[in-house]
Amino acid sequence: MIARQARSVVDSGGAPVEIGAMVIAVAGVAGTLGGALLTQRGAERTKRREIELVRAHDEKRENQALRRTCYADLNRDARQFTTALNRHLHTLRERAVEDADRAALDAAKDAFRDRYSEAQMVAPDHVLAPASSVHHALTAVYGQVKRLERGMPDPGESMESAAEAQHAIWDPLREMRAVMRADLGVV
């Protein structure tokens, strides 16, 4: 009986309570609460992962849409600048250049410059390299055309050399377009 008294505790009503039963009850309650807590934490972790995946997917989609718009604008404005250079060369051959002719060429140049500046912030290096080649080729021809227009060409510059340089821009333009399309996964 002394052994039995050592293993029991008296509850508030004066009835003896077994320590083992109490430990089992406490463990049961702790297990139930702990299981719920672990389940809740696991669900929160899973939800955070899902949110992170959705955000990453949305960010990737937005980045691709931004690049697609930038590339389309850059391609269009580079082609329009090339065409404006060609028109300006024809004007130089046919008649005196007027303010409207200069304004049209400068508008095409400015539009391309703006798109190229945007591409420098958006495009990865492997796309920016051919875009840079196009930029340098266009600005070189523009400079040559403007010197011819002022009647002060550099040695070796002529209407024919300017026309050849303008025509040669189409190859780097095709290369730039192909690299941009590949970057977008179009090819």
N, CA and C atoms as a LAMMPS dump frame, in Angstrom:
ITEM: TIMESTEP
0
ITEM: NUMBER OF ATOMS
561
ITEM: BOX BOUNDS ff ff ff
-5.0000000000000000e+02 5.0000000000000000e+02
-5.0000000000000000e+02 5.0000000000000000e+02
-5.0000000000000000e+02 5.0000000000000000e+02
ITEM: ATOMS id mol type element x y z
1 1 1 N 0.809 -1.174 0
2 1 2 C 0 0 0
3 1 3 C 0.87 1.262 0
4 2 1 N 1.996 1.245 0.677
5 2 2 C 2.908 2.376 0.667
6 2 3 C 3.411 2.593 -0.752
7 3 1 N 3.707 1.491 -1.475
8 3 2 C 4.17 1.598 -2.855
9 3 3 C 3.083 2.227 -3.713
10 4 1 N 1.851 1.829 -3.446
11 4 2 C 0.767 2.39 -4.228
12 4 3 C 0.604 3.87 -3.924
13 5 1 N 0.761 4.279 -2.731
14 5 2 C 0.64 5.675 -2.364
15 5 3 C 1.767 6.504 -2.993
16 6 1 N 2.918 5.942 -3.138
17 6 2 C 4.04 6.654 -3.735
18 6 3 C 3.782 6.93 -5.217
19 7 1 N 3.048 6.046 -5.861
20 7 2 C 2.79 6.228 -7.29
21 7 3 C 1.547 7.046 -7.559
22 8 1 N 0.826 7.425 -6.612
23 8 2 C -0.39 8.182 -6.868
24 8 3 C -0.307 9.554 -6.228
25 9 1 N -1.058 10.423 -6.763
26 9 2 C -1.14 11.792 -6.287
27 9 3 C -2.611 12.047 -6.007
28 10 1 N -2.89 12.933 -5.131
29 10 2 C -4.283 13.214 -4.782
30 10 3 C -4.74 14.404 -5.626
31 11 1 N -5.886 14.258 -6.276
32 11 2 C -6.403 15.38 -7.059
33 11 3 C -7.114 16.368 -6.15
34 12 1 N -7.655 17.439 -6.678
35 12 2 C -8.25 18.487 -5.862
36 12 3 C -9.483 18.01 -5.105
37 13 1 N -10.099 16.993 -5.568
38 13 2 C -11.267 16.463 -4.886
39 13 3 C -10.898 15.447 -3.829
40 14 1 N -9.619 15.18 -3.668
41 14 2 C -9.161 14.239 -2.668
42 14 3 C -9.02 12.828 -3.192
43 15 1 N -9.353 12.563 -4.46
44 15 2 C -9.24 11.215 -5.016
45 15 3 C -7.84 11.032 -5.562
46 16 1 N -7.27 9.837 -5.392
47 16 2 C -5.912 9.594 -5.896
48 16 3 C -5.9 9.534 -7.43
49 17 1 N -4.826 10.104 -8.053
50 17 2 C -4.645 10.083 -9.511
51 17 3 C -3.324 9.397 -9.777
52 18 1 N -3.331 8.506 -10.703
53 18 2 C -2.113 7.797 -11.073
54 18 3 C -1.192 8.725 -11.857
55 19 1 N 0.123 8.75 -11.548
56 19 2 C 1.103 9.564 -12.277
57 19 3 C 1.216 9.082 -13.716
58 20 1 N 1.21 7.822 -13.928
59 20 2 C 1.3 7.261 -15.271
60 20 3 C 0.14 7.697 -16.141
61 21 1 N -1.054 7.705 -15.562
62 21 2 C -2.229 8.135 -16.315
63 21 3 C -2.117 9.616 -16.654
64 22 1 N -1.574 10.371 -15.676
65 22 2 C -1.418 11.797 -15.908
66 22 3 C -0.397 12.047 -17.024
67 23 1 N 0.7 11.31 -16.984
68 23 2 C 1.72 11.462 -18.025
69 23 3 C 1.138 11.09 -19.382
70 24 1 N 0.378 10.049 -19.429
71 24 2 C -0.243 9.623 -20.693
72 24 3 C -1.217 10.69 -21.196
73 25 1 N -1.983 11.258 -20.278
74 25 2 C -2.941 12.299 -20.672
75 25 3 C -2.221 13.53 -21.192
76 26 1 N -1.168 13.943 -20.461
77 26 2 C -0.41 15.112 -20.893
78 26 3 C 0.242 14.841 -22.245
79 27 1 N 0.813 13.664 -22.42
80 27 2 C 1.438 13.307 -23.695
81 27 3 C 0.403 13.283 -24.816
82 28 1 N -0.78 12.817 -24.528
83 28 2 C -1.833 12.786 -25.542
84 28 3 C -2.237 14.183 -25.971
85 29 1 N -2.428 15.051 -24.987
86 29 2 C -2.796 16.437 -25.296
87 29 3 C -1.662 17.127 -26.052
88 30 1 N -0.409 16.936 -25.576
89 30 2 C 0.744 17.552 -26.241
90 30 3 C 0.891 17.011 -27.661
91 31 1 N 0.679 15.729 -27.839
92 31 2 C 0.765 15.136 -29.176
93 31 3 C -0.296 15.69 -30.099
94 32 1 N -1.493 15.844 -29.6
95 32 2 C -2.577 16.388 -30.411
96 32 3 C -2.274 17.839 -30.803
97 33 1 N -1.888 18.632 -29.8
98 33 2 C -1.567 20.036 -30.09
99 33 3 C -0.322 20.149 -30.963
100 34 1 N 0.697 19.357 -30.687
101 34 2 C 1.933 19.377 -31.48
102 34 3 C 1.683 18.95 -32.916
103 35 1 N 0.854 17.93 -33.085
104 35 2 C 0.531 17.474 -34.439
105 35 3 C -0.181 18.558 -35.232
106 36 1 N -1.104 19.236 -34.573
107 36 2 C -1.825 20.328 -35.237
108 36 3 C -0.858 21.452 -35.59
109 37 1 N 0.041 21.758 -34.655
110 37 2 C 1.018 22.815 -34.903
111 37 3 C 1.943 22.445 -36.061
112 38 1 N 2.434 21.21 -36.069
113 38 2 C 3.305 20.763 -37.161
114 38 3 C 2.571 20.76 -38.498
115 39 1 N 1.324 20.347 -38.483
116 39 2 C 0.524 20.348 -39.705
117 39 3 C 0.326 21.773 -40.211
118 40 1 N 0.047 22.697 -39.293
119 40 2 C -0.137 24.095 -39.673
120 40 3 C 1.153 24.679 -40.234
121 41 1 N 2.288 24.414 -39.589
122 41 2 C 3.569 24.932 -40.074
123 41 3 C 3.91 24.352 -41.441
124 42 1 N 3.63 23.069 -41.635
125 42 2 C 3.875 22.447 -42.933
126 42 3 C 3.009 23.062 -44.015
127 43 1 N 1.753 23.326 -43.671
128 43 2 C 0.846 23.949 -44.639
129 43 3 C 1.314 25.363 -44.979
130 44 1 N 1.774 26.108 -43.955
131 44 2 C 2.289 27.462 -44.207
132 44 3 C 3.525 27.421 -45.093
133 45 1 N 4.416 26.484 -44.838
134 45 2 C 5.631 26.351 -45.641
135 45 3 C 5.28 26.007 -47.089
136 46 1 N 4.347 25.101 -47.262
137 46 2 C 3.906 24.724 -48.61
138 46 3 C 3.267 25.918 -49.317
139 47 1 N 2.452 26.681 -48.592
140 47 2 C 1.811 27.855 -49.179
141 47 3 C 2.856 28.896 -49.583
142 48 1 N 3.882 29.108 -48.737
143 48 2 C 4.948 30.054 -49.076
144 48 3 C 5.673 29.611 -50.335
145 49 1 N 5.969 28.316 -50.442
146 49 2 C 6.631 27.802 -51.648
147 49 3 C 5.774 28.025 -52.878
148 50 1 N 4.469 27.772 -52.754
149 50 2 C 3.567 27.985 -53.879
150 50 3 C 3.564 29.452 -54.304
151 51 1 N 3.507 30.356 -53.332
152 51 2 C 3.506 31.794 -53.628
153 51 3 C 4.816 32.188 -54.303
154 52 1 N 5.94 31.676 -53.799
155 52 2 C 7.24 31.978 -54.405
156 52 3 C 7.309 31.475 -55.841
157 53 1 N 6.786 30.264 -56.091
158 53 2 C 6.788 29.72 -57.452
159 53 3 C 5.913 30.557 -58.388
160 54 1 N 4.754 30.977 -57.902
161 54 2 C 3.857 31.793 -58.717
162 54 3 C 4.52 33.135 -59.014
163 55 1 N 5.147 33.747 -58.011
164 55 2 C 5.831 35.019 -58.217
165 55 3 C 6.969 34.868 -59.223
166 56 1 N 7.759 33.817 -59.077
167 56 2 C 8.872 33.591 -60.01
168 56 3 C 8.346 33.393 -61.43
169 57 1 N 7.266 32.645 -61.554
170 57 2 C 6.678 32.418 -62.877
171 57 3 C 6.154 33.728 -63.464
172 58 1 N 5.448 34.514 -62.647
173 58 2 C 4.932 35.809 -63.108
174 58 3 C 6.066 36.747 -63.498
175 59 1 N 7.122 36.761 -62.689
176 59 2 C 8.269 37.622 -62.985
177 59 3 C 8.936 37.207 -64.296
178 60 1 N 9.069 35.91 -64.503
179 60 2 C 9.669 35.422 -65.753
180 60 3 C 8.801 35.804 -66.948
181 61 1 N 7.488 35.65 -66.798
182 61 2 C 6.566 35.997 -67.885
183 61 3 C 6.602 37.502 -68.17
184 62 1 N 6.632 38.331 -67.121
185 62 2 C 6.703 39.783 -67.301
186 62 3 C 8.023 40.189 -67.957
187 63 1 N 9.109 39.55 -67.541
188 63 2 C 10.427 39.839 -68.121
189 63 3 C 10.437 39.486 -69.607
190 64 1 N 9.86 38.357 -69.943
191 64 2 C 9.818 37.959 -71.354
192 64 3 C 8.936 38.911 -72.162
193 65 1 N 7.817 39.341 -71.591
194 65 2 C 6.946 40.291 -72.297
195 65 3 C 7.673 41.625 -72.499
196 66 1 N 8.41 42.061 -71.488
197 66 2 C 9.178 43.297 -71.607
198 66 3 C 10.242 43.177 -72.694
199 67 1 N 10.961 42.044 -72.713
200 67 2 C 11.979 41.833 -73.75
201 67 3 C 11.334 41.759 -75.13
202 68 1 N 10.206 41.067 -75.243
203 68 2 C 9.533 40.941 -76.547
204 68 3 C 9.164 42.329 -77.086
205 69 1 N 8.595 43.168 -76.246
206 69 2 C 8.224 44.517 -76.667
207 69 3 C 9.464 45.331 -77.041
208 70 1 N 10.483 45.244 -76.208
209 70 2 C 11.726 45.979 -76.472
210 70 3 C 12.347 45.528 -77.792
211 71 1 N 12.422 44.212 -78.001
212 71 2 C 13.032 43.682 -79.217
213 71 3 C 12.239 44.081 -80.459
214 72 1 N 10.913 43.999 -80.373
215 72 2 C 10.085 44.37 -81.528
216 72 3 C 10.28 45.851 -81.873
217 73 1 N 10.293 46.688 -80.844
218 73 2 C 10.492 48.129 -81.078
219 73 3 C 11.886 48.416 -81.624
220 74 1 N 12.892 47.755 -81.056
221 74 2 C 14.266 47.97 -81.52
222 74 3 C 14.419 47.531 -82.972
223 75 1 N 13.878 46.381 -83.319
224 75 2 C 13.951 45.89 -84.697
225 75 3 C 13.248 46.855 -85.65
226 76 1 N 12.034 47.277 -85.27
227 76 2 C 11.271 48.21 -86.119
228 76 3 C 12.021 49.525 -86.315
229 77 1 N 12.506 50.104 -85.214
230 77 2 C 13.159 51.41 -85.315
231 77 3 C 14.509 51.338 -86.021
232 78 1 N 15.216 50.222 -85.891
233 78 2 C 16.477 50.055 -86.632
234 78 3 C 16.198 49.972 -88.13
235 79 1 N 15.153 49.235 -88.487
236 79 2 C 14.788 49.12 -89.906
237 79 3 C 14.314 50.467 -90.453
238 80 1 N 13.552 51.209 -89.657
239 80 2 C 13.072 52.512 -90.11
240 80 3 C 14.222 53.51 -90.241
241 81 1 N 15.199 53.447 -89.346
242 81 2 C 16.366 54.322 -89.447
243 81 3 C 17.165 53.981 -90.703
244 82 1 N 17.317 52.692 -90.975
245 82 2 C 18.024 52.267 -92.189
246 82 3 C 17.299 52.764 -93.436
247 83 1 N 15.999 52.64 -93.43
248 83 2 C 15.202 53.107 -94.559
249 83 3 C 15.281 54.631 -94.688
250 84 1 N 15.254 55.34 -93.566
251 84 2 C 15.355 56.808 -93.598
252 84 3 C 16.71 57.241 -94.158
253 85 1 N 17.772 56.51 -93.813
254 85 2 C 19.093 56.817 -94.382
255 85 3 C 19.083 56.633 -95.895
256 86 1 N 18.454 55.569 -96.347
257 86 2 C 18.356 55.309 -97.784
258 86 3 C 17.589 56.437 -98.485
259 87 1 N 16.459 56.835 -97.907
260 87 2 C 15.671 57.934 -98.498
261 87 3 C 16.482 59.221 -98.545
262 88 1 N 17.224 59.477 -97.472
263 88 2 C 18.008 60.704 -97.412
264 88 3 C 19.107 60.696 -98.49
265 89 1 N 19.711 59.547 -98.695
266 89 2 C 20.714 59.44 -99.767
267 89 3 C 20.077 59.703 -101.131
268 90 1 N 18.884 59.182 -101.366
269 90 2 C 18.182 59.444 -102.633
270 90 3 C 17.871 60.932 -102.77
271 91 1 N 17.456 61.545 -101.674
272 91 2 C 17.168 62.982 -101.709
273 91 3 C 18.433 63.765 -102.047
274 92 1 N 19.565 63.38 -101.446
275 92 2 C 20.836 64.064 -101.729
276 92 3 C 21.188 63.986 -103.217
277 93 1 N 20.871 62.86 -103.853
278 93 2 C 21.172 62.682 -105.273
279 93 3 C 20.237 63.495 -106.163
280 94 1 N 18.977 63.622 -105.733
281 94 2 C 17.944 64.181 -106.601
282 94 3 C 17.733 65.682 -106.455
283 95 1 N 17.932 66.192 -105.247
284 95 2 C 17.61 67.606 -105.032
285 95 3 C 18.28 68.09 -103.754
286 96 1 N 18.07 69.349 -103.457
287 96 2 C 18.606 69.919 -102.213
288 96 3 C 17.797 69.395 -101.026
289 97 1 N 18.492 69.12 -99.957
290 97 2 C 17.838 68.614 -98.747
291 97 3 C 17.107 69.764 -98.059
292 98 1 N 15.862 69.502 -97.672
293 98 2 C 15.047 70.514 -96.998
294 98 3 C 14.951 70.189 -95.509
295 99 1 N 14.428 71.123 -94.761
296 99 2 C 14.283 70.925 -93.309
297 99 3 C 13.422 69.703 -92.984
298 100 1 N 12.38 69.489 -93.773
299 100 2 C 11.505 68.339 -93.546
300 100 3 C 12.275 67.026 -93.736
301 101 1 N 13.188 67.001 -94.706
302 101 2 C 14.006 65.801 -94.942
303 101 3 C 14.918 65.543 -93.733
304 102 1 N 15.548 66.61 -93.257
305 102 2 C 16.426 66.485 -92.078
306 102 3 C 15.634 66.035 -90.855
307 103 1 N 14.46 66.617 -90.69
308 103 2 C 13.618 66.267 -89.529
309 103 3 C 13.205 64.8 -89.576
310 104 1 N 12.875 64.293 -90.759
311 104 2 C 12.47 62.888 -90.892
312 104 3 C 13.64 61.961 -90.537
313 105 1 N 14.829 62.288 -91.029
314 105 2 C 16.007 61.469 -90.722
315 105 3 C 16.33 61.532 -89.234
316 106 1 N 16.286 62.726 -88.661
317 106 2 C 16.608 62.865 -87.242
318 106 3 C 15.558 62.192 -86.352
319 107 1 N 14.302 62.215 -86.753
320 107 2 C 13.254 61.534 -85.989
321 107 3 C 13.504 60.024 -85.971
322 108 1 N 13.883 59.465 -87.123
323 108 2 C 14.188 58.026 -87.184
324 108 3 C 15.412 57.697 -86.336
325 109 1 N 16.423 58.57 -86.402
326 109 2 C 17.631 58.366 -85.595
327 109 3 C 17.293 58.423 -84.109
328 110 1 N 16.505 59.413 -83.7
329 110 2 C 16.148 59.57 -82.282
330 110 3 C 15.313 58.396 -81.777
331 111 1 N 14.387 57.915 -82.592
332 111 2 C 13.57 56.766 -82.186
333 111 3 C 14.448 55.534 -81.982
334 112 1 N 15.382 55.312 -82.911
335 112 2 C 16.285 54.173 -82.762
336 112 3 C 17.162 54.342 -81.519
337 113 1 N 17.679 55.532 -81.307
338 113 2 C 18.527 55.788 -80.143
339 113 3 C 17.775 55.461 -78.846
340 114 1 N 16.501 55.85 -78.775
341 114 2 C 15.698 55.573 -77.585
342 114 3 C 15.489 54.071 -77.386
343 115 1 N 15.197 53.357 -78.476
344 115 2 C 14.997 51.902 -78.36
345 115 3 C 16.3 51.2 -77.985
346 116 1 N 17.404 51.653 -78.554
347 116 2 C 18.692 51.044 -78.239
348 116 3 C 19.042 51.286 -76.765
349 117 1 N 18.756 52.469 -76.264
350 117 2 C 18.999 52.77 -74.852
351 117 3 C 18.168 51.863 -73.955
352 118 1 N 16.937 51.622 -74.345
353 118 2 C 16.075 50.713 -73.588
354 118 3 C 16.632 49.292 -73.619
355 119 1 N 17.083 48.863 -74.777
356 119 2 C 17.637 47.516 -74.91
357 119 3 C 18.875 47.338 -74.039
358 120 1 N 19.644 48.395 -73.872
359 120 2 C 20.828 48.304 -73.017
360 120 3 C 20.463 47.972 -71.574
361 121 1 N 19.256 48.303 -71.165
362 121 2 C 18.809 48.022 -69.803
363 121 3 C 18.059 46.696 -69.684
364 122 1 N 17.599 46.157 -70.801
365 122 2 C 16.715 44.993 -70.769
366 122 3 C 17.366 43.737 -71.338
367 123 1 N 18.101 43.892 -72.418
368 123 2 C 18.611 42.734 -73.169
369 123 3 C 19.836 42.121 -72.483
370 124 1 N 19.927 40.798 -72.523
371 124 2 C 21.15 40.152 -72.034
372 124 3 C 22.312 40.418 -73
373 125 1 N 23.521 40.189 -72.526
374 125 2 C 24.718 40.513 -73.308
375 125 3 C 24.748 39.841 -74.679
376 126 1 N 24.29 38.594 -74.759
377 126 2 C 24.358 37.906 -76.051
378 126 3 C 23.41 38.523 -77.081
379 127 1 N 22.409 39.268 -76.646
380 127 2 C 21.52 39.989 -77.561
381 127 3 C 22.051 41.395 -77.796
382 128 1 N 22.625 41.968 -76.77
383 128 2 C 23.122 43.342 -76.874
384 128 3 C 24.308 43.455 -77.83
385 129 1 N 25.102 42.399 -77.962
386 129 2 C 26.271 42.45 -78.855
387 129 3 C 25.864 42.724 -80.309
388 130 1 N 24.939 41.961 -80.907
389 130 2 C 24.547 42.294 -82.286
390 130 3 C 23.771 43.616 -82.372
391 131 1 N 23.032 43.974 -81.326
392 131 2 C 22.336 45.266 -81.33
393 131 3 C 23.357 46.403 -81.333
394 132 1 N 24.444 46.213 -80.623
395 132 2 C 25.513 47.216 -80.601
396 132 3 C 26.164 47.347 -81.98
397 133 1 N 26.342 46.23 -82.665
398 133 2 C 26.89 46.274 -84.027
399 133 3 C 25.984 47.075 -84.961
400 134 1 N 24.69 46.861 -84.833
401 134 2 C 23.728 47.609 -85.648
402 134 3 C 23.796 49.094 -85.293
403 135 1 N 23.852 49.383 -84.002
404 135 2 C 23.931 50.775 -83.553
405 135 3 C 25.155 51.472 -84.148
406 136 1 N 26.315 50.822 -84.057
407 136 2 C 27.542 51.432 -84.581
408 136 3 C 27.479 51.615 -86.1
409 137 1 N 26.929 50.63 -86.792
410 137 2 C 26.82 50.734 -88.255
411 137 3 C 25.881 51.874 -88.655
412 138 1 N 24.749 51.971 -87.974
413 138 2 C 23.797 53.035 -88.302
414 138 3 C 24.363 54.422 -88.008
415 139 1 N 25.012 54.574 -86.871
416 139 2 C 25.561 55.898 -86.549
417 139 3 C 26.719 56.259 -87.472
418 140 1 N 27.477 55.266 -87.919
419 140 2 C 28.571 55.545 -88.864
420 140 3 C 28.008 56.027 -90.199
421 141 1 N 26.976 55.362 -90.69
422 141 2 C 26.365 55.787 -91.962
423 141 3 C 25.702 57.146 -91.794
424 142 1 N 25.04 57.355 -90.665
425 142 2 C 24.413 58.654 -90.409
426 142 3 C 25.468 59.764 -90.467
427 143 1 N 26.585 59.566 -89.815
428 143 2 C 27.659 60.564 -89.849
429 143 3 C 28.147 60.817 -91.26
430 144 1 N 28.316 59.753 -92.018
431 144 2 C 28.777 59.898 -93.406
432 144 3 C 27.74 60.67 -94.232
433 145 1 N 26.465 60.347 -94.065
434 145 2 C 25.404 61.028 -94.81
435 145 3 C 25.367 62.511 -94.447
436 146 1 N 25.494 62.82 -93.17
437 146 2 C 25.459 64.223 -92.743
438 146 3 C 26.676 65 -93.275
439 147 1 N 27.835 64.345 -93.321
440 147 2 C 29.02 65.023 -93.893
441 147 3 C 28.82 65.268 -95.388
442 148 1 N 28.241 64.305 -96.085
443 148 2 C 27.956 64.478 -97.516
444 148 3 C 26.947 65.608 -97.719
445 149 1 N 25.943 65.65 -96.861
446 149 2 C 24.919 66.687 -96.947
447 149 3 C 25.535 68.081 -96.784
448 150 1 N 26.51 68.212 -95.889
449 150 2 C 27.177 69.509 -95.675
450 150 3 C 28.23 69.793 -96.743
451 151 1 N 28.522 68.8 -97.574
452 151 2 C 29.547 68.971 -98.607
453 151 3 C 30.957 68.88 -98.041
454 152 1 N 31.126 68.19 -96.919
455 152 2 C 32.435 68.056 -96.276
456 152 3 C 32.728 66.587 -95.944
457 153 1 N 32.727 65.716 -96.979
458 153 2 C 32.972 64.293 -96.696
459 153 3 C 34.412 64.038 -96.262
460 154 1 N 34.576 62.984 -95.456
461 154 2 C 35.921 62.535 -95.095
462 154 3 C 36.562 61.921 -96.337
463 155 1 N 37.894 61.792 -96.338
464 155 2 C 38.557 61.16 -97.492
465 155 3 C 37.974 59.762 -97.75
466 156 1 N 37.65 59.505 -98.99
467 156 2 C 37.111 58.207 -99.398
468 156 3 C 35.597 58.119 -99.297
469 157 1 N 34.946 59.109 -98.722
470 157 2 C 33.489 59.078 -98.618
471 157 3 C 32.874 59.663 -99.877
472 158 1 N 31.848 58.985 -100.355
473 158 2 C 31.11 59.442 -101.533
474 158 3 C 29.681 58.935 -101.401
475 159 1 N 28.852 59.362 -102.306
476 159 2 C 27.471 58.875 -102.318
477 159 3 C 27.444 57.353 -102.47
478 160 1 N 28.345 56.846 -103.317
479 160 2 C 28.39 55.391 -103.547
480 160 3 C 28.837 54.645 -102.289
481 161 1 N 29.868 55.154 -101.619
482 161 2 C 30.344 54.462 -100.414
483 161 3 C 29.289 54.535 -99.294
484 162 1 N 28.579 55.657 -99.213
485 162 2 C 27.51 55.776 -98.218
486 162 3 C 26.373 54.808 -98.535
487 163 1 N 26.009 54.689 -99.799
488 163 2 C 24.947 53.767 -100.202
489 163 3 C 25.35 52.321 -99.918
490 164 1 N 26.616 51.99 -100.192
491 164 2 C 27.099 50.634 -99.899
492 164 3 C 27.072 50.362 -98.402
493 165 1 N 27.499 51.338 -97.604
494 165 2 C 27.5 51.162 -96.147
495 165 3 C 26.072 51.029 -95.612
496 166 1 N 25.168 51.816 -96.186
497 166 2 C 23.761 51.726 -95.775
498 166 3 C 23.19 50.369 -96.141
499 167 1 N 23.49 49.893 -97.314
500 167 2 C 22.985 48.581 -97.755
501 167 3 C 23.574 47.452 -96.903
502 168 1 N 24.809 47.608 -96.457
503 168 2 C 25.474 46.57 -95.651
504 168 3 C 24.873 46.442 -94.254
505 169 1 N 24.088 47.405 -93.833
506 169 2 C 23.471 47.342 -92.499
507 169 3 C 22.443 46.215 -92.418
508 170 1 N 21.875 45.81 -93.544
509 170 2 C 20.824 44.791 -93.51
510 170 3 C 21.326 43.461 -92.949
511 171 1 N 22.574 43.104 -93.185
512 171 2 C 23.094 41.842 -92.637
513 171 3 C 23.155 41.864 -91.11
514 172 1 N 23.756 42.886 -90.484
515 172 2 C 23.714 42.923 -89.015
516 172 3 C 22.29 43.022 -88.462
517 173 1 N 21.389 43.662 -89.21
518 173 2 C 19.991 43.715 -88.772
519 173 3 C 19.38 42.309 -88.73
520 174 1 N 19.649 41.504 -89.751
521 174 2 C 19.137 40.131 -89.779
522 174 3 C 19.719 39.308 -88.637
523 175 1 N 21.013 39.502 -88.378
524 175 2 C 21.658 38.78 -87.273
525 175 3 C 21.041 39.193 -85.934
526 176 1 N 20.844 40.482 -85.738
527 176 2 C 20.242 40.969 -84.492
528 176 3 C 18.846 40.376 -84.302
529 177 1 N 18.042 40.389 -85.367
530 177 2 C 16.691 39.847 -85.288
531 177 3 C 16.716 38.357 -84.945
532 178 1 N 17.618 37.607 -85.552
533 178 2 C 17.707 36.168 -85.276
534 178 3 C 18.086 35.896 -83.819
535 179 1 N 19.015 36.664 -83.279
536 179 2 C 19.427 36.474 -81.884
537 179 3 C 18.286 36.85 -80.933
538 180 1 N 17.564 37.913 -81.246
539 180 2 C 16.446 38.312 -80.399
540 180 3 C 15.348 37.248 -80.431
541 181 1 N 15.071 36.723 -81.6
542 181 2 C 14.048 35.678 -81.706
543 181 3 C 14.46 34.423 -80.929
544 182 1 N 15.73 34.068 -81.04
545 182 2 C 16.212 32.897 -80.294
546 182 3 C 16.101 33.135 -78.789
547 183 1 N 16.411 34.343 -78.343
548 183 2 C 16.312 34.658 -76.914
549 183 3 C 14.878 34.549 -76.421
550 184 1 N 13.921 34.849 -77.267
551 184 2 C 12.514 34.746 -76.904
552 184 3 C 11.96 33.332 -77.099
553 185 1 N 12.768 32.449 -77.681
554 185 2 C 12.309 31.083 -77.914
555 185 3 C 11.43 30.948 -79.137
556 186 1 N 11.509 31.898 -80.054
557 186 2 C 10.672 31.87 -81.252
558 186 3 C 11.247 30.931 -82.297
559 187 1 N 12.562 30.827 -82.363
560 187 2 C 13.213 30.015 -83.391
561 187 3 C 13.119 28.565 -83.038
